[in-house]
Amino acid sequence: MKNLKLIFVLLTVSFCTYGQNKYDKVSSYGQYQEKWALVEIGGLLGFIDREGNEIIKPQYEKILAFGQYQEKWALVEIGGLLGFIDREGKEIIKPRYEKILAFGQYQKKWALIEIGGLLGFIDREGKEIIKPRYEKILAFGQYQEKWALVEIGGLLGFIDREGKEIIKPQYEKIIKDKGLVGVLKGNRESIKN
């Protein structure tokens, strides 16, 4: 029986070693995921399990640690574009964004995204709440507690915390002073509270 166990262990070790020889680098297990090791081949990263099976084929140029943006996700990069994978190895958000900021910087459950210089938001499920279309988005609450100032083509407006456009971008200037908001459209100026 001891010989049978020894043979099994040797076969397992040789299988894992054989499976890992095709990689340029194999990290320690548990650095990203308890039963996964980061592998690299030709500068591309992926993951294998303890048996040497590829969980994620080496395809990413960068993989950040799980939990840096979202507890169960890791940020990945291909060709300068960012996305997310989950702890099962599934691509939650295909790499397509040039920038992704941390969740909660603007809205508790949202992350700011950028494509081609245009900004929008995704939620914690990976759904685009606001498609990238704004050139600027300021923090919520700077003008009105539940609104964020947005800009398209030099025109300003507001979105709410649900992602709805409350005031379509149409004003050239919006100023807040003593609880009042002043807007400028063309040569006309008006004050609102």
Secondary structure, DSSP 8 states (H G I E B T S, - for coil): -HHHHHHHHHHHHHHHHHHHTTSSEE--TTSSSTTEEEEEETTEEEEEETTS-EEEEEEESEE--TTSSSTTEEEEEETTEEEEEETTS-EEEEEEESEE--TTSSSTTEEEEEETTEEEEEETTS-EEEEEEESEE--TTSSSTTEEEEEETTEEEEEETTS-EEEEEEESEEEEETTEEEEEETTEEEEE-
